[in-house]
C-alpha cells in the first residue's frame, strides 16, 4: 500500500497568538481521527514554527521516543534529567522519555524557528530517560532508533538526482514500512510531485525510486 498525504491535509494546531504554529500529520490532541492514528511505531510527525521568544513550557512525557530535526533557526531544549542543548539545522536530537521526563522547548534566538518533531512508540516501555544529540549528521548517515525498530535517513538531493527509498525487512509478524517527509524542495515519483510538508507512507510493497525536481531535503523512516 502507498498513501500520499499532502501538506494541506495536516491538522492545524499550536497557539498562533503565542507565536506557535503546528501542523500535525497524525491524529493529535483535539484533532482526533480514528483513521489516522499512526503508521507503524510512528505516532506523531509535527511541523512546528516558533516565533522568537515563543515555546512550549515544561510538560511531561513517558514511554515515547522523540526525535527532532531543526530546519531553520535554533531550538533550546532543557529537561528534568539535567540536559540542556541548543539544536541547530543538521543536528538530530533524541529524547527517550522512558518511565517519565519533563522538558521545555523554546526559541530563544532572534530568528523564527522551524522544526520537525517525530514521536515513535518504543518496543519496550519504561526504563530510565535518556538523551542524545548528533551534531551535523552527514546526508545518507542512518540514525538507528533500536527501541522502536526504526532507522531515520536524512537524504539531500541535487536537482535531477535519483534515490531509491529504503524498505526494511519485515520481522516475524510485522510489516515493513517506509515513511517519507519532504522538508525542502520538490521530488517526483512516477505519478506524483511532492513538495514541502507532503508525506508518503508505504507498507508491504517495494518502495519506488524518486527524482529531485529541485534541490531537496527528506526525512525517511525505515521501519
C-alpha angles and dihedrals in degrees: 000000000000120000124186118200120186127222090247091061093064118112113251115234143146126077111284092187088059092047095259123124121177133184114196121205093193137037104291135172110318090359097085115176114167090197094055107043101126148329110234107305091341107103102163137025108175129181107210130193119187125183118220109290094016125116152129114284120226111302136162134252133178136178095011136109110222118197120184131195118188115214101179133001129007130298119207113209127190127169141183091252089068101259119140123176143156109225117206135183110295094030124113115211124194127187116184104198096197113172091349144322137172124217146169128217120195144163102234092163130094097246132065114274125222124181143156117230122193127191123201130186112241121234090223116039125208128027131116118318114252137189137201137173123192111201120219098349111202121243111265094023108129119226110207122211098192098180090059097040090239140122124203119214120195106205125189118183134188118224109287094014117134130217135184114226114237118245116187127217111263115239126219110308094358136102123229112243138185125197120192125192120187109220101172136004129003133290130193129222122187091272106014144053114215125201137182112317094016116124136196125207117196127181136168097003142077111284113239127237118251134204126211110241088188132003103299144187121205137184110211125185117202108198 
